[in-house]
Amino acid sequence: MVSMQTFPFSYGRLKPLLWVLGAGPAQSSITLDEQFLRVRMGWIFRAQVPRRSIVAAKPFSGVVGGWGAHGWRGV
């Protein structure tokens, strides 16, 4: 049995704007449980991915080429 895990977002300089838009830390989350990976940024973005669809994951320490739930070519 896998317990639910939570992961932090990295907001950078856009944190004040996202907070005003209702997508700041209090309204956003990344959680992984036995069945799903769920990503939520307030009312702006929500995704639910079946855990069985995830084949690999690893930390990324480079420069991110996007913001929020978006990135550049999977980054």
C-alpha positions as CSV (number, residue, x, y, z in Angstrom):
1,M,0.0,0.0,0.0
2,V,1.4,3.4,-1.0
3,S,0.5,6.4,1.1
4,M,-0.2,9.8,-0.6
5,Q,2.8,11.9,-1.3
6,T,2.8,15.6,-1.9
7,F,5.4,17.6,-3.9
8,P,6.1,21.4,-3.9
9,F,5.7,23.7,-6.9
10,S,8.4,26.1,-7.8
11,Y,6.7,29.5,-8.4
12,G,9.7,31.9,-9.0
13,R,8.9,35.5,-9.6
14,L,5.3,34.8,-10.7
15,K,4.2,33.7,-7.2
16,P,2.5,37.1,-6.4
17,L,0.6,37.1,-9.7
18,L,-0.5,33.5,-9.3
19,W,-1.6,34.3,-5.7
20,V,-3.8,37.2,-6.9
21,L,-5.3,34.9,-9.7
22,G,-6.2,32.2,-7.1
23,A,-3.5,29.8,-8.1
24,G,-0.9,30.3,-5.3
25,P,0.4,27.8,-2.8
26,A,-2.8,27.6,-0.8
27,Q,-4.9,26.6,-3.9
28,S,-2.3,24.4,-5.6
29,S,-1.0,20.9,-5.1
30,I,0.9,18.0,-6.6
31,T,-0.1,14.7,-5.1
32,L,0.7,11.1,-5.9
33,D,-1.4,8.2,-4.4
34,E,-2.0,4.6,-5.3
35,Q,-4.1,5.4,-8.4
36,F,-3.3,8.9,-9.7
37,L,-0.9,11.8,-10.0
38,R,-3.0,14.9,-9.5
39,V,-1.8,18.4,-10.3
40,R,-3.9,21.5,-9.4
41,M,-3.1,25.2,-9.8
42,G,-6.3,26.7,-8.4
43,W,-9.0,27.2,-11.0
44,I,-6.5,27.7,-13.8
45,F,-5.2,24.1,-14.3
46,R,-6.1,20.6,-13.2
47,A,-4.7,17.3,-14.4
48,Q,-5.2,13.7,-13.2
49,V,-2.9,11.1,-14.7
50,P,-3.3,7.3,-14.0
51,R,-0.3,6.1,-12.0
52,R,-0.1,3.1,-14.3
53,S,0.6,5.5,-17.2
54,I,3.7,6.9,-15.6
55,V,6.8,4.9,-16.7
56,A,9.6,7.0,-15.3
57,A,10.3,10.2,-13.3
58,K,13.4,11.9,-12.1
59,P,14.4,15.2,-10.4
60,F,15.3,18.0,-12.8
61,S,17.8,20.6,-11.6
62,G,18.3,22.6,-14.8
63,V,16.7,25.8,-15.9
64,V,13.0,25.5,-16.6
65,G,11.9,26.9,-19.9
66,G,8.3,27.6,-18.9
67,W,6.1,28.5,-16.0
68,G,3.1,27.1,-14.2
69,A,2.0,23.8,-15.6
70,H,3.7,24.5,-18.9
71,G,7.3,23.8,-20.0
72,W,9.3,23.4,-23.1
73,R,9.5,20.0,-24.7
74,G,8.5,18.2,-21.5
75,V,10.7,20.2,-19.2
